[in-house]
């Protein structure tokens, strides 16, 4: 995956992404924040993301989305 650390994370975004296959959740996340995210589909599509609802900065949001999946940003 493409790391988000080092990016301006003080900007907050409103998220409403349900638990789903991690590849689909990451695509929705990328569209929401307007950033490209690269990931190996074969390692991501067989895992499920967490639901994220609310207002978060990038670092916090991706941590919530991927917590417990074995994936890291």
Backbone torsions as a table, in degrees:
resi	resn	phi	psi	omega
1	UNK	NA	156.6	179.4
2	UNK	-85.6	120.8	-176.5
3	UNK	-66.4	142.3	177.5
4	UNK	-99.5	-14.5	-178.3
5	UNK	-61.9	144.1	-177.1
6	UNK	93.6	-11.2	178.1
7	UNK	-84.9	159.6	179.7
8	UNK	-65.6	99.8	-174.5
9	UNK	-97.5	3.3	178.9
10	UNK	-74.4	-17.7	175.3
11	UNK	-72.4	134.0	178.6
12	UNK	-108.9	149.4	-178.4
13	UNK	-127.6	150.8	175.0
14	UNK	-89.0	120.4	-178.4
15	UNK	-111.3	144.6	171.2
16	UNK	-151.4	77.0	-178.0
17	UNK	-118.6	119.8	-178.7
18	UNK	-78.6	162.6	174.4
19	UNK	-62.4	130.5	-177.9
20	UNK	-164.7	-179.7	175.8
21	UNK	-52.9	138.0	-173.9
22	UNK	-61.3	-34.4	179.0
23	UNK	-62.5	-43.0	179.3
24	UNK	-68.1	-40.0	178.7
25	UNK	-64.2	-40.3	179.4
26	UNK	-67.3	-35.6	176.2
27	UNK	-64.5	-44.0	177.2
28	UNK	-62.8	-42.0	178.5
29	UNK	-59.4	-48.4	-178.5
30	UNK	-60.7	-42.6	178.2
31	UNK	-63.2	-41.3	-178.2
32	UNK	-62.4	-43.4	-175.3
33	UNK	-92.7	-7.7	177.5
34	UNK	72.7	30.8	179.5
35	UNK	-126.6	145.3	174.9
36	UNK	-76.4	141.3	175.1
37	UNK	-127.2	126.0	179.1
38	UNK	-104.2	136.6	178.0
39	UNK	-154.9	151.4	176.7
40	UNK	-77.6	109.0	-174.1
41	UNK	-53.4	-40.5	-177.0
42	UNK	-65.6	-23.0	178.5
43	UNK	-93.1	-14.2	-173.7
44	UNK	-108.2	-35.3	-171.6
45	UNK	-68.1	-16.8	179.4
46	UNK	-96.6	11.8	178.5
47	UNK	-118.5	158.7	-179.0
48	UNK	-117.3	136.9	-180.0
49	UNK	-81.6	171.1	171.1
50	UNK	-91.0	160.1	171.3
51	UNK	-74.7	140.2	173.1
52	UNK	-132.4	123.0	177.0
53	UNK	-134.5	133.3	178.4
54	UNK	126.7	-172.5	-175.9
55	UNK	-106.0	120.3	-176.4
56	UNK	-143.1	156.7	170.2
57	UNK	-79.4	169.6	-175.5
58	UNK	-57.3	-48.9	-175.9
59	UNK	-62.1	-45.9	-179.6
60	UNK	-65.7	-42.5	-178.1
61	UNK	-62.4	-46.2	-178.0
62	UNK	-68.7	-33.0	175.9
63	UNK	-63.5	-44.9	179.0
64	UNK	-63.8	-46.8	-177.6
65	UNK	-58.7	-40.6	-172.8
66	UNK	-102.0	-2.9	-176.9
67	UNK	-54.9	128.0	177.6
68	UNK	81.0	1.2	-178.6
69	UNK	-89.5	-15.6	-173.0
70	UNK	85.9	-1.0	178.6
71	UNK	-100.6	148.7	177.5
72	UNK	-134.6	148.0	177.6
73	UNK	-82.3	NA	NA
